Amino acid sequence: MPAVSVVMVCHRDTEWLRPAIASVFAQTLKDLELVLVDNGAGLSVQSLGELGRDARLRWVQCPKNFGIPKGHNLGIAAARGEYIALLDHDDLMLPQRLERQVALLTAEPSLGLVASRAATVDQMGRIIGREF
C-alpha cells in the first residue's frame, strides 16, 4: 500500500498535463501512486511517453466526461494509499509537498486534512501571485 495516492482528473490533453504528472513523480516522498482519471480524454500510455510507463501510474478510464466531482470520487475509490492528495491536471506540486504533508499528518493524528497556499506562475514559471 503506498503512503499517498495522488488523484488527478483530466478531461482533455493539454500542454500542462505532462508537467503536472512529472511533478508528482518528482516528489521527495517516493512511496506514492498517481491515480489518473481519464475523464473521457482518451489518453493512452503511449501518448504520455516515459511518464505513461512509470509503475506508480494507475489509470481509471471513463467513457465520457463525468465532471470533476465524479472523477474525484472514481479516483478515490480506486486509490490504495493511506492518504489522498488531489492535484488538478494543470497544476504542479512543489517537490516536498507530499513529504511535508505526510509528516504533519503523522505528527498530528487529530488532523483530518491539510492544505497549502498556491503560487500562480506565468508561462515562464515566474511567480506572479499567491492564493489561499
C-alpha positions as CSV (number, residue, x, y, z in Angstrom):
1,M,0.0,0.0,0.0
2,P,1.5,3.4,-1.0
3,A,1.6,6.1,1.6
4,V,-0.2,8.6,-0.7
5,S,-2.5,8.3,-3.6
6,V,-2.5,11.4,-5.8
7,V,-5.7,11.7,-7.7
8,M,-5.7,13.7,-10.9
9,V,-8.7,14.1,-13.1
10,C,-8.3,15.2,-16.7
11,H,-10.9,15.7,-19.4
12,R,-8.6,16.7,-22.2
13,D,-4.9,16.5,-23.1
14,T,-3.3,19.9,-22.5
15,E,0.2,21.4,-22.5
16,W,0.1,21.3,-18.7
17,L,-0.8,17.6,-18.2
18,R,2.6,16.2,-18.6
19,P,4.3,18.7,-16.3
20,A,1.6,18.1,-13.7
21,I,2.3,14.3,-13.9
22,A,6.0,14.8,-13.8
23,S,5.7,17.0,-10.7
24,V,4.0,14.0,-8.9
25,F,6.8,11.6,-9.9
26,A,9.4,14.1,-8.8
27,Q,8.2,14.2,-5.2
28,T,10.8,13.7,-2.5
29,L,8.3,11.2,-1.0
30,K,8.6,8.3,-3.4
31,D,6.0,6.0,-1.7
32,L,3.1,7.1,-3.8
33,E,0.8,6.2,-6.7
34,L,-0.8,8.6,-9.2
35,V,-4.4,7.6,-9.9
36,L,-5.0,9.3,-13.3
37,V,-8.7,9.6,-14.0
38,D,-9.1,9.9,-17.8
39,N,-12.5,11.6,-17.8
40,G,-13.3,11.0,-21.5
41,A,-10.0,12.4,-22.8
42,G,-9.0,9.1,-24.5
43,L,-5.4,9.1,-23.2
44,S,-3.0,6.2,-23.8
45,V,0.2,5.1,-22.2
46,Q,1.9,5.9,-25.5
47,S,0.6,9.5,-25.5
48,L,2.3,10.2,-22.2
49,G,5.7,8.9,-23.3
50,E,8.0,7.9,-20.5
51,L,5.6,9.2,-17.9
52,G,3.0,6.7,-19.0
53,R,5.4,3.8,-18.3
54,D,6.0,4.8,-14.6
55,A,5.0,1.8,-12.4
56,R,3.3,4.2,-10.0
57,L,0.8,5.3,-12.5
58,R,-2.7,3.8,-12.3
59,W,-5.5,4.5,-14.8
60,V,-9.2,5.0,-14.3
61,Q,-10.7,5.4,-17.8
62,C,-14.1,6.8,-18.2
63,P,-16.0,6.6,-21.5
64,K,-17.1,10.2,-21.3
65,N,-16.5,13.3,-19.1
66,F,-18.5,12.8,-15.9
67,G,-17.3,16.0,-14.4
68,I,-14.6,16.7,-11.8
69,P,-16.5,15.7,-8.6
70,K,-17.5,12.3,-10.0
71,G,-13.9,11.9,-11.4
72,H,-12.5,12.6,-7.9
73,N,-14.9,10.0,-6.4
74,L,-13.9,7.4,-9.0
75,G,-10.2,8.1,-8.3
76,I,-10.6,8.0,-4.6
77,A,-12.5,4.7,-4.9
78,A,-9.5,3.2,-6.9
79,A,-6.9,4.7,-4.6
80,R,-4.8,2.3,-2.4
81,G,-2.9,4.9,-0.4
82,E,-3.2,5.7,3.3
83,Y,-3.6,9.3,2.4
84,I,-5.3,11.0,-0.6
85,A,-3.9,14.1,-2.3
86,L,-5.7,15.9,-5.1
87,L,-4.0,17.7,-7.9
88,D,-5.6,19.4,-10.9
89,H,-4.3,18.4,-14.3
90,D,-3.0,21.9,-14.9
91,D,-1.2,22.4,-11.6
92,L,2.3,21.5,-10.3
93,M,3.4,20.1,-7.0
94,L,6.5,21.5,-5.3
95,P,8.9,18.7,-4.7
96,Q,8.5,18.4,-0.9
97,R,4.7,18.9,-0.8
98,L,3.7,15.3,0.0
99,E,6.7,14.7,2.3
100,R,5.8,17.7,4.4
101,Q,2.1,17.0,4.4
102,V,2.5,13.3,5.4
103,A,5.0,14.4,8.1
104,L,2.4,16.8,9.6
105,L,-0.5,14.3,9.4
106,T,1.7,11.7,11.1
107,A,2.9,14.0,13.8
108,E,-0.7,15.3,14.5
109,P,-3.1,12.4,14.3
110,S,-6.0,14.6,15.2
111,L,-5.7,16.3,11.8
112,G,-8.0,15.1,9.1
113,L,-7.0,17.4,6.4
114,V,-4.1,19.7,5.4
115,A,-3.9,22.3,2.7
116,S,-1.4,24.8,1.5
117,R,-1.0,28.1,-0.3
118,A,-0.6,28.1,-4.0
119,A,1.7,30.2,-6.2
120,T,0.3,31.4,-9.5
121,V,3.0,31.2,-12.2
122,D,3.3,32.6,-15.7
123,Q,4.3,30.7,-18.9
124,M,8.0,31.1,-17.9
125,G,7.5,29.7,-14.4
126,R,7.8,33.0,-12.7
127,I,5.6,33.5,-9.6
128,I,3.2,36.3,-10.3
129,G,0.8,35.9,-7.3
130,R,-0.2,33.8,-4.3
131,E,-3.6,32.3,-3.5
132,F,-5.3,30.9,-0.4
